[in-house]
Each structure stands twice: as C-alpha cells, then as structure tokens.
Amino acid sequence: MPTNIKFSRRSFILMSLTLAACKGGAEVIELSGSTMGTSFSVTALDHDRAVDKVALREAIENSLVKVNAQMSNWDASSEVSRFNAFASTEPMTVSEDLAAVIRAAKEINAASEGQFDITLGPVIEAWGFGANGGRHSEPAADRLAAAVAAAGQTEGLHVDGNRIRKSRADTQLFLPSIGKGYGIDRMARAVESFGLKDFMVEIGGDLYVSGRNVDGLDWQIGIESPDARTRQAYRVARASNLGMATSGDYRNFFEQDGQRYSHILDARTGRPITHRTASVTVLAENAMLADAWATALLVHGSECGLEIANQRDLAVLFIDRGTDAGDKDFVTTASDRFAALQA
C-alpha cells in the first residue's frame, strides 16, 4: 500500500534531522536558495563544527552561477544559447564542462535507443514547453514535422574534445533534463571541498546524497506520488553516495479538447507519451546520470524501460497508473538493481 504521509521529499529529510540534531555531536548545516527557476537546498553534517558557513554558501552559489552560464536555455548569453544561435555547421569550441555533459547525453542517447535527445528543443518549443514559453497547444502538423526534422541527436550532433558541431544549422540543444543533475553534482563537489562527507544537495527535488544522515543511517528519500493535486510521499527509498532523480508526466501538461498532453515527448514522433507510466525514479552514481536516465526511461515506459534498466544494471522504480485510471490506483515495478539497493 502507498504511504499516505503529507510532506515533500525535502521536508521529510529536514524533519528527521531537526529531531536528531538535539542529541548533540555534529552540527547540522542547512542552506537554501533559488536557481534554475526552482529552489536548491543543502543539508550537511559538520562533525568538527569548523566549517565557515558563509564561505560554503558562496562556493555553492558560485558553482550554480557557473553551470547556469554554461547550460541555461533561459539565459541568452549562456554557452548553450550561443551555440543554438550559431546558425552554422562549423564546429564551436565550448567549455570542458559543457562538452562533458554533451558527451554523456550522446552516450545515454545511444543506450536509450535514441529516446534521450537533447536536440528536441524545436519540438519542445512547438508544444509550448520550452524556454520561450508560449501558449500550450497541439502544434500544426507542418510545424511539428519541421521541428522533428531539425532534431535527431544521433546523427545531428558531434563532439570532438571541446568542439561541438551540428549537422544542421537549425539544430537546437535543450539541456534541462541533464543540466540540472550536473548542477547538483557541481554543488556536491563544492560541499566536498570543505571536507564534508555526510550531506545532501538538492535542486527541485532531484539530489545527491553522500555518507549517512545524523542518525548514522542511509538517507531516507520520499518518492512523490504521481498525483498533480497533492505532494504526498508514495514510497521511501534509502540511498548513500548516489544521485537520485524522478521524472513524471503529472505536473507539466495541458489539456485540449478533452485530450491530455504531457511535456514528456517521444523523440521518434515528437508527440507526448501516452502509456500508463506516470513517473520514473533513478538512483545512479551521480545526479547527472540519474536526471538523464529518469527522462529517457519515462519516455519508454515501464514495459520497455524495465528491460533496458535490467540490461544496463540501472536502479529504477517505475510507477504506473492502474487500469481503472483512478488517481490512487498505482502499480510499482522495480528493476533488479533498485530492489537490491533497497533490500
């Protein structure tokens, strides 16, 4: 049965720490702020009570500023925005960070049978889900066909060291499904540079956890119920030294003429997914991989996605809507690796 507890993933963790902090020992450091159109938080255990919190916050915020300057589709001056505006098939030299993210995206694209595709920017914009906003509506057939033609990461994007190149001058990169995870990993590195080993860093509900919580146990993370009207924990997962990300179709969508259209798009058709899988949670060695794989496997859905997860030894939890389409009628399926980590 699902756990019927009304709290967010973040409040669950902070509730546990607040109760335990009274026991003495390590000082609990809690920092939060805004980034990437959402919020971030850091919870860390300072066993020596020696960390300069002002310097720690500055290091974390600097790491996020750098990632945004490289990968934000909402910043016209960012590296990725400049690449998108570069209407040429000549190579462009970019930062090592951006090149590394694009290489990772290409690897996941190949491993996910093309369903993780960072060149879907024009398709996402056509549906009104992109950085340019606009009215959410089903695009005209000719506009959608042109957008799909401009996409295609497998053959349309090339990386050679720090140089990236488009096959078509109108190809656009859209990085939120991997850039947020990379930002979390950069936050984790900033925290580690202060000698902290037991911590959680989070952006918009996706996160990386290191070591143990204040009780000396694995971090306990609530996986949200895929219900747009509530923010309830459906299941709690344990994690240590892992990134964790959830992708769902239940918050960012619109309805038109009685039809529901999700922001999760099938790379082959350019159209929103229609299967019963409502959310996918992935545990991986870092948040960037968890972020990208959560999106890729949600596009596939649980039936095909579970096969890929087990072939790749990925820790994945799928939550599907039941056959009666009731809001609370959910079915969970765990990959072999996810089940082993929670055993």
C-alpha positions in Angstrom: 0.0 0.0 0.0 1.3 3.5 -0.7 2.5 5.6 2.3 -0.1 8.3 2.9 2.0 11.0 4.5 1.7 14.6 3.6 5.2 16.1 3.1 7.6 16.8 0.4 10.8 15.0 -0.2 12.8 17.9 1.4 10.6 18.3 4.5 10.8 14.6 5.2 14.6 14.8 5.4 14.7 18.0 7.4 12.1 16.7 9.8 14.4 13.8 10.6 17.4 16.0 11.1 15.7 18.5 13.2 14.7 15.8 15.7 18.1 14.2 15.8 20.1 17.5 16.0 19.1 17.9 19.6 21.2 14.8 20.5 24.5 16.8 20.1 27.5 15.7 18.1 27.7 17.0 14.6 26.4 20.4 13.7 23.6 20.3 11.1 24.2 22.9 8.4 21.1 23.9 6.3 21.3 26.2 3.4 18.8 27.1 0.7 18.2 29.5 -2.2 16.9 29.8 -5.8 18.4 28.5 -9.0 17.3 27.3 -12.4 13.8 28.5 -12.0 13.3 26.5 -8.8 14.9 26.1 -5.4 18.0 24.4 -4.0 18.9 23.1 -0.6 21.9 21.7 1.2 21.9 19.7 4.4 25.4 18.7 5.7 26.8 17.3 9.0 29.8 19.3 10.3 31.4 16.8 12.6 34.2 19.1 13.7 31.9 22.2 13.9 34.6 24.1 11.9 33.0 25.0 8.5 32.7 28.6 7.5 29.1 28.7 6.5 29.4 32.0 4.7 32.2 30.6 2.6 30.3 27.4 2.0 27.2 29.2 0.7 29.4 31.4 -1.6 31.1 28.3 -3.0 27.7 26.6 -3.7 26.2 29.7 -5.3 29.3 30.2 -7.4 29.1 26.6 -8.7 25.5 27.2 -9.7 26.2 30.5 -11.4 28.8 28.8 -13.5 26.5 25.9 -14.5 23.8 28.4 -15.5 26.3 30.4 -17.5 27.2 27.3 -19.4 23.9 25.4 -19.8 20.8 27.6 -19.2 18.4 27.7 -22.1 16.7 30.7 -20.3 19.9 32.8 -20.4 20.5 34.2 -23.9 24.2 34.8 -23.1 24.9 31.2 -21.9 27.2 28.9 -23.8 24.4 26.6 -24.9 22.3 29.6 -26.1 25.2 31.0 -28.1 25.6 27.5 -29.7 21.9 27.5 -30.5 22.1 30.9 -32.1 25.2 29.9 -34.1 23.5 29.1 -37.4 26.3 27.1 -38.9 27.6 23.6 -39.2 31.1 24.7 -38.4 32.5 23.4 -35.0 32.3 25.7 -31.9 34.8 25.4 -29.0 33.0 25.2 -25.6 34.0 24.7 -22.0 35.1 21.3 -20.8 32.0 21.1 -18.6 29.5 21.6 -21.4 31.4 19.2 -23.7 31.4 16.6 -20.9 27.6 16.9 -20.5 27.0 16.6 -24.2 29.2 13.5 -24.4 27.2 12.0 -21.6 24.0 12.9 -23.4 25.2 11.2 -26.5 26.1 8.0 -24.6 22.6 7.9 -23.0 21.0 8.7 -26.3 22.7 5.6 -27.8 21.9 3.4 -24.7 18.2 4.5 -24.6 17.6 3.7 -28.3 17.5 7.4 -29.1 14.8 8.4 -26.6 17.1 10.7 -24.6 17.6 13.5 -27.1 18.9 17.0 -26.2 18.2 18.2 -29.7 14.4 18.2 -29.2 14.4 21.9 -28.4 12.4 22.9 -31.5 9.9 20.2 -30.8 9.6 21.2 -27.1 9.1 24.8 -28.2 6.4 23.8 -30.7 4.4 22.3 -27.9 4.9 25.4 -25.7 7.0 23.7 -23.1 10.4 25.3 -23.9 12.4 28.3 -22.7 10.4 30.7 -24.9 7.1 29.7 -23.3 4.1 30.5 -25.4 0.7 29.0 -25.5 0.4 25.3 -24.8 -1.5 23.8 -27.7 -1.1 21.0 -30.2 1.1 22.4 -33.0 0.2 22.4 -36.6 1.3 19.3 -38.4 3.7 21.1 -40.7 5.3 23.0 -37.8 5.8 19.7 -35.8 7.2 17.9 -38.9 9.7 20.7 -39.4 10.7 20.7 -35.7 11.2 16.9 -35.7 13.3 17.1 -38.9 15.6 19.7 -37.2 16.1 17.3 -34.2 17.9 14.0 -34.1 20.9 13.7 -31.7 22.4 10.5 -33.1 23.4 12.0 -36.4 22.8 15.6 -35.8 25.3 16.4 -33.1 29.0 15.7 -33.0 31.6 16.2 -30.2 35.4 16.1 -30.7 37.2 17.1 -27.5 35.9 20.5 -26.6 34.5 21.2 -30.0 30.8 20.6 -30.8 29.2 20.7 -34.2 25.7 20.5 -35.7 24.8 18.6 -38.9 22.0 21.1 -39.5 22.5 24.8 -38.8 19.0 25.0 -37.2 19.6 22.2 -34.6 19.0 23.4 -31.1 20.1 21.9 -27.7 17.8 21.8 -24.8 19.6 20.8 -21.5 17.2 20.9 -18.5 16.9 17.1 -18.4 20.6 16.7 -17.8 21.8 20.2 -16.8 20.0 20.2 -13.5 21.6 17.0 -12.5 25.0 18.3 -13.5 24.4 21.4 -11.3 23.6 19.1 -8.4 26.9 17.3 -8.9 28.8 20.6 -9.0 27.1 21.6 -5.7 28.3 18.3 -4.2 31.9 19.0 -5.3 31.7 22.4 -3.7 30.4 20.8 -0.4 33.1 18.1 -0.5 35.8 20.8 -0.9 35.1 21.9 2.7 35.8 18.4 4.0 32.2 17.5 4.5 31.4 13.8 3.8 27.8 13.4 5.1 25.4 15.6 3.2 22.5 16.0 0.8 22.4 18.6 -2.0 19.1 19.1 -3.9 17.7 21.1 -6.8 13.9 21.0 -7.4 13.5 17.6 -5.8 16.4 15.8 -7.5 19.5 15.3 -5.4 22.8 13.7 -4.5 23.4 12.2 -1.0 26.8 11.4 0.5 27.6 9.3 3.5 25.0 9.0 6.3 22.4 11.1 7.9 22.6 12.4 11.5 21.4 9.1 12.9 24.2 7.2 11.1 21.8 5.6 8.6 21.4 5.8 4.8 19.5 8.9 3.8 15.7 8.3 3.6 14.2 10.0 0.5 10.5 10.2 -0.2 9.3 9.4 -3.8 6.4 11.6 -4.6 3.0 10.1 -5.5 2.3 10.9 -9.2 -0.8 12.9 -8.4 -0.9 16.5 -9.7 -3.2 17.6 -6.9 -1.0 16.5 -3.9 2.5 16.3 -2.7 2.4 13.1 -0.8 5.2 10.5 -0.4 4.3 7.3 -2.2 7.4 5.3 -1.2 10.6 6.0 0.8 13.9 4.9 -0.7 17.3 4.6 1.0 20.4 6.0 -0.6 24.1 6.7 0.1 26.7 8.1 -2.2 24.2 8.2 -5.1 22.3 10.7 -7.2 18.6 10.4 -7.4 16.1 11.9 -9.8 12.4 11.5 -10.6 10.8 12.3 -13.9 7.0 12.5 -14.1 4.3 13.4 -16.6 1.7 14.6 -14.0 2.6 18.3 -13.3 3.7 19.8 -16.6 0.9 19.2 -19.1 -2.1 20.8 -20.7 -5.5 19.7 -21.9 -7.0 20.5 -25.2 -10.4 19.2 -26.5 -10.5 16.6 -23.7 -7.0 15.3 -24.6 -4.2 15.4 -22.1 -0.7 16.4 -23.5 2.4 15.8 -21.3 5.7 17.7 -21.7 7.4 14.3 -22.0 7.9 13.8 -25.7 8.7 10.7 -27.7 11.8 11.5 -29.7 10.7 9.4 -32.7 7.3 11.0 -33.2 7.7 14.4 -31.5 4.5 13.8 -29.6 3.7 13.4 -25.9 3.8 9.9 -24.4 0.5 8.1 -24.0 1.5 5.0 -21.9 0.5 4.4 -18.3 3.9 5.1 -16.7 3.4 8.3 -14.6 6.9 8.6 -13.0 10.3 7.1 -13.1 12.9 7.4 -10.3 16.5 6.5 -10.9 19.4 6.0 -8.5 22.8 6.4 -10.2 26.5 7.2 -9.4 25.8 10.8 -9.9 22.8 13.2 -10.3 23.5 13.9 -13.9 23.1 10.3 -14.9 20.1 9.9 -12.7 18.5 13.0 -14.2 19.0 12.0 -17.8 18.0 8.3 -17.3 14.8 9.2 -15.5 13.7 11.2 -18.5 14.8 8.6 -21.0 13.1 5.7 -19.2 9.9 7.7 -18.7 9.7 8.1 -22.5 10.0 4.4 -22.9 7.5 3.5 -20.1 7.8 0.6 -17.7 7.5 -2.3 -20.1 10.4 -1.4 -22.4 12.1 0.7 -19.8 12.4 -2.1 -17.3 14.2 -4.3 -19.9 16.7 -1.5 -20.6 17.2 -0.9 -16.9 18.0 -4.5 -16.2 20.2 -4.8 -19.2 22.2 -1.8 -18.1 22.1 -2.6 -14.4 20.3 0.6 -13.6 18.4 1.2 -10.3 15.0 2.3 -11.4 11.5 2.4 -9.9 8.5 2.8 -12.3 5.1 4.0 -11.0 2.3 3.2 -13.4 -1.3 4.3 -13.3 -3.7 1.4 -12.8 -6.1 0.1 -15.4 -9.1 1.9 -13.8 -7.2 5.3 -14.1 -8.0 6.1 -10.5 -5.8 8.8 -9.0 -4.6 6.5 -6.2 -4.5 3.3 -8.2 -0.8 3.0 -8.9 1.4 0.0 -9.6 5.1 0.0 -8.9 7.8 -2.0 -10.7 11.4 -2.1 -9.6 14.5 -3.0 -11.6 16.7 -5.7 -10.2 19.3 -3.2 -9.2 16.8 -0.9 -7.4 15.4 -3.9 -5.5 18.9 -5.0 -4.4 19.8 -1.5 -3.2 16.6 -1.4 -1.0 16.9 -4.9 0.3 
